[in-house]
Amino acid sequence: MTLESTFAKRLGNVETSAIRELFKLLAKPGIISFAGGFPDASMFDIDGIKAATDKALGDTAGAVLQYGATEGYNPLRAGLSKHMATKGVTVSPEGLIITTGSQQALDLIGKTMINEGDNVIVEAPTFLATIQCFRLYGANIIGAPIDGHGVQVDRLEELIKAHKPKLVYLIPSFGNPSGALLSMERRKQILALAVKYKTLIVEDDPYGELYFDASATAVAPRSMLSMASEVPGSLDWLAFAGSFSKVMSPGLRVGWLIAPPALLAKATMCKQFSDAHTSNLSQAIAANYLASGSMPAALVKVRKVYAARAKTMETCLIAEFGDAMRFTAPKGGMFFWANLTGARGQSTDVAALAKAAIANNVAFVPGAPFFAHDADMTALRFSFATANEDLIREGVTRLGQAFRSI
Ligand SMILES: Cc1ncc(COP(=O)(O)O)c(C=O)c1O
């Protein structure tokens, strides 16, 4: 008998992601990476976060270095209640809990809701860690097709009818990996489906604030949560995961969960057994930073930089690939989702391109792992968040060379 043979059976449901394996190759010197999912560290508002940290370790040092409540640090819960109000969401401080990244909010939902064999619907493609996390709880994951406007509602309804899922997980705004923006009309239709079929919708929204529209009146896309008051009954079937990772710092590991009271209570109980509470110091830093009012100006800069990088990537991909590649240019977020079309007999072999790309010192992620089943083998994901515009130009040129070599 080996130690491995005694591991829990549920580990048989998941394997180390192909993407992690790919990341091992990225240590190669000189490589330009479009593969990661990280925000650009040079965009972090270090001065602002330092000031928030000094404040946390001033008067409140005793409290923030002590154990805290599982639900979260109260000043942050109050700050988030106000923050969400500016986004059209009415939620009391007690109506949300702080989680260790939004990843933990998703894990707590899985832990609270999913039995072995339960059906769960996700977008095809969706965030890989969610697929893995829900599978660990024994979920049978079903992918719902998307187009340039997010998940296709008619197909989603057919799948809900056929599979009676425990929940539907969506990333409506600039999703990872799709970059797609779910239309406002579809958001309301999906809320109506939640009520009609009594199915929990989980809205994951880490990217909504990264919109590229720089006009004076531009705001983040309305969350489904902010629309729920217009669809009677839908608040009872909607959970929302928020995150500071892409707008403040992912290393702080601060996210939040808003959910119907019974679900929130059970998720809190599960969190108690998991990590007792999210780091108080991180929560206090986030609370102070939020209260300082520095975030809006920092975000203006981040949006501008990412928008320019996305535009450069779009122009370069069109120049290098022409009709060999198809994509919908994202209106926000960090990702391009594209397909090799095979036009005029050109290659659709993404795996061969990934290999040739690495050999030519540029990396991206093949799209297949983002599908729970029936992977689209012609799909690819590029992140434009971490390479500057010069590197994007050079990287896409290298990618074009790799493509022509396969
Ligand atoms: C769609 C999506 N949800 C959730 C997360 C997790 O974010 P965090 O746990 O850092 O808040 C990510 C991170 O990349 C993501 O892309």
The ligand as a Tripos MOL2 file, in Angstrom:
@<TRIPOS>MOLECULE
LIG
   16    16     1     0     0
SMALL
NO_CHARGES

@<TRIPOS>ATOM
      1 C1        -13.3110   34.5930  -12.8540 C.3       1 LIG1
      2 C2        -12.4930   34.5830  -11.6180 C.ar      1 LIG1
      3 N1        -13.0930   34.3750  -10.4470 N.ar      1 LIG1
      4 C3        -12.4070   34.3480   -9.2970 C.ar      1 LIG1
      5 C4        -11.0420   34.5470   -9.2830 C.ar      1 LIG1
      6 C5        -10.3250   34.4540   -7.9700 C.3       1 LIG1
      7 O1         -9.9080   35.6890   -7.5600 O.3       1 LIG1
      8 P1         -9.4570   36.0020   -6.0610 P.3       1 LIG1
      9 O2         -9.5620   34.7500   -5.2650 O.co2     1 LIG1
     10 O3         -8.0640   36.5000   -6.1800 O.co2     1 LIG1
     11 O4        -10.4120   37.0460   -5.5860 O.co2     1 LIG1
     12 C6        -10.3560   34.7780  -10.4880 C.ar      1 LIG1
     13 C7         -8.9010   34.9670  -10.4780 C.2       1 LIG1
     14 O5         -8.2350   35.0520  -11.4580 O.2       1 LIG1
     15 C8        -11.1100   34.7880  -11.6860 C.ar      1 LIG1
     16 O6        -10.5310   34.9830  -12.8840 O.3       1 LIG1
@<TRIPOS>BOND
     1     1     2 1
     2     2     3 ar
     3     2    15 ar
     4     3     4 ar
     5     4     5 ar
     6     5     6 1
     7     5    12 ar
     8     6     7 1
     9     7     8 1
    10     8     9 2
    11     8    10 1
    12     8    11 1
    13    12    13 1
    14    12    15 ar
    15    13    14 2
    16    15    16 1
@<TRIPOS>SUBSTRUCTURE
     1 LIG1         1 GROUP 0 **** ****
